Amino acid sequence: MIDAPVPLVEAGVAAGGFAIAHLLSASPDERMLELLAGDRDRASWPIHNEPTGAALDVIAQGFEPDAVRDEWERLLGNHPDAVEFRESRRRGLDPDVLGPDLAMQYATAEMSRTHLGPHGPDHLGVEIAYLAHLAAQLARAIGEGAQEVVAAIGSDLEGFRREHVDAFSSDVLDELGERAQTVVLRAVPGLTVGFLTAVDGLIAAAASTTAVDHSAS
C-alpha cells in the first residue's frame, strides 16, 4: 500500500490534458485566453516539462484574442481548409467501425459525454480527453494504493496512446504547427507533446508502484 498522497506532478497530468483537449475541440473562450495571457496564470499550468515550458514561452510573446479565435475557426473549426483531426481520415480507417469501438471504450471507462462535444469519437481532442480521463483515474488509484487498479489503468492508458494517439497525432500537430500564425495555436503542438510526455511519466510511475508492491509481497 502507498501511504503518501499522489504527487502534484501526477495529479496535474489530467488537468493539463483536459485543458489541451478543450483547446483542440472548441474555440478558446475568454477565460482560457485570460489564463494564457497572464504570466502568473501561465506559471500555474499544471504540467512542468521541457516541451510545455517552450510552448508557454511562445505564448508569452503576446497575442490578440480575436485573432486567435479567428485562426482557430480557420484551422480547427468547420472551415473547408481546416487541419484534419480525425484518426479515421488520417489513417484511412472506416469511421463506422472505429467510431463505435472508441465510443464503447469511453463508455466502459465512464468518461463523461461532455468531453465528446460536437466531434466524432476519433477526433484528436476527444482522444486526448480520454487519455486525461484515464490519467485522472490512474493518479487516484496510485494515491489509494489500489495496485490491481493501477496496473489495469496503466495498461489501458499506455495501450490507447500507442494504438491510437501515437498513430496519427504527430502528423496533425506538425501540420498545425506549420500553418498556425498566432502564438497560441503555434504553441498547441508543444503543449500536447508536453502532455504526452507527462503521460509517459505517469505510466512509468504506475509501473514503479506495482513493481515495488510485488517486491514487498
Steps between C-alpha positions, in 0.01 A plus 500: 500500500605862441493733797589824319242705308522524122780746410376819340703425187286188451169660593569786257535276195124458466429870551749596230359238267144623537613858433675392180202289394285811539739705285485235230123458513351846550590859423673640811264699717586819687601317817742271316663792320530694824681206657740479208560876492599543866859426608387369838226288349736348244742418780221302669453272195472156661763324287866593538742357246718623214245486214237673714740770614611574145137524385407736783800719412357534149163611640679753723581702186141627518191466284174661396201290619291569190784392272534175694128428473495581128795273434352223715187504286709487182739223607304298757138588429268412212693690236546293181878550523526407869761256630369142505473384863318168455693177538286311248571751224869534584552123502251399232286301745126438484336757732194276534723238661749716688244747637276250682806312629642816655161608634468163675844542658405846625171375645667202669747735668208727602631806319247782501325555167569874540856428387372379165356839414392534135779278371519134411664260747815484285571876512844563654350736758263227619779243510716738706205549736479123539869480586444776756203310642709185539785707647264635767384148584857373511625781725212435738570125504869563572404724791266237639756223463260293291767294328281286276312808382829683443627216282177477299461873435870541428471230235189661349666842495815377332312278255259772387779749452711261292213356296316822426651834599859420400380357168394839358554788743848593374367572150218711642724699732768552233245642258345722765841630603594577141178682415428687824589869518375604844723408792222311679439256216871478424543386861225236498722227349762557771241497775363174360845342483559618856182324610595179322844518661333536839278202419816295443619609844171399657514159331854455634385600848224240482745230391739598781219491753386153404861375485565623855180336620592164344852510645360567847251212484 
